[in-house]
Amino acid sequence: MLQTDVVVIGAGPAGSVAAAGLRNQGFDVLMLEKTRFPRFVIGESLLPRTNEILSKAGMLEDAEAAGFIIKHGAVFWQGDDRVQFNFRETSAQGWGHSWQVPREDFDTVLARSAAGKGADVRYEHDVTAVDFDEDGVTVSFTDLDSGAQQQARAKFVIDGSGYGRVLARLLDLEETSDLKYRMALFNRVTGDQRPAGDDEGYIWIVTLKQGGWIWVIPFSNGETSVGVVADPAVFEAEQGTDEEILRKLLLQEPSLKKRLADMQFVWDKPRRLEGYSKGIRQLYGDRYILTGNASEFLDPVFSSGVTVAVESSWRAQQVVGRYLRGEEVDFEKEYADYVMSGVDAFRAYVKSWYAGDLQKIFLTNTRAENIKKKICSVLAGYAWDETNPFARYADQSLKSMAEMVGKGVEQA
C-alpha cells in the first residue's frame, strides 16, 4: 500500500494548486487523475485573481511560458450597445490581466508544475472508494491502463476532481443547485476577425435576444472558443443540426455578424453541456475537504470557475497544512465560510444577470467610474474583497442598483 501525507483527487487547476502548495510546505502528495492529459474541459477564460494565486503557489512562470493570449477584461454586448470592463481599472489592488486558455494546455502546464515540485502525479487512475478512520484515510483506486486495483494510505484527502465530483458522489454530499437548469452548445472556430491590440484578448459576452448569452474567447493559437448558453427550450425551438443552430444563433447578433462572418468550425460537431450548476451539502469533513467544481459550480457567465477552483484549493492547502502540523483549525470559519463568501458574491451576479438586471446596471450606472471599478473588481475575481460592498454585500448592492435603474436614477 502506498503511503503519503495527502491524496489529491484530480489534476485540474484545483488539484494542481493544492498539490503545489502542499509540496511547498514539505508534505508528500499523491495526485490521482482519472483521465490522460492533455484532455478537453470547458472553462477557458481566466480572471486576474487566478494569476495572483498561481504566483503565490510558485506556478506563474510555468503558465506565463506557455504563451497564452493576454486577457485585459470583458466586453458585454446587448444588441448594438456595449460596455467594456478593463481589469486595470478596478477598486482592488490586484492584477490587471489574466489569460484566455485552451484548458487541455493550461491544465497540463499546471499539473506538470505540481509534478516539478515533487507531487506524485498519476494519470488514468480512478478513485473508487475512500474509507476514513481515526488514524487517517484509505483511498482505493484503479489503474485504468493495467486494470490493477491499488490503495493509498494518507492523513487527509483533498478533492479537486472538478465535474467528476468524486467525494461528493462517494460521500453522498450532492445537492440540487438553486440556479436554473441551463444548457451550453459550443465549438471552436477559425476565421475570427478579432479587434486589434490589447482588445484582441478581451472576452466578449453577448446577450442572446431569445434569452441567454454567447461567449467569444480568443486563443493564441488562432482558434476562438464560441458558445451559447440558454434554457434548453431556446435550442429546441430552432430547426436544424446542432451546427446549424449554433451558427444561426451566433450570426443573428449584430455584434458578431462581422466578427464571425468567415468562421469555420474546428470540431466536426458542436459539444453540449447540460445541467452544469451543482450544489453541495458541506465543503469539508473529518480528514477531507472539497475544492473548486468538486464542491459547487455556479455558471460560466463570469468565468468564475477556475478562480473559485484555485482560490478554494489555495485556502484548502493552507488549512490542511496547519491541521497536519497539529494546529487547531476551525474548518467552518477558516475554509467553508471564507470560500462561500466569494461563491455567494458570484452567485448574486449570476442571478442578477439572468434576471436581466445586471445588463441594465452595466449599460447605465457603470458610467459612474467609482461603481464601475467596484463591479470590475468582482469581475476580475476579487469576490472575497471585504472592503468592496459589491463583493461583500453583492446581493444587496446589485438589487439596490437595479431598483435605481428601474426608477431612472443614475449615480454620479
Summary of the structure (lengths in Angstrom):
residues: 412
radius of gyration: 21.2
end to end distance: 65.1
largest distance: 67.3
contacts: 1471
relative contact order: 0.16
helix: 39%
strand: 25%
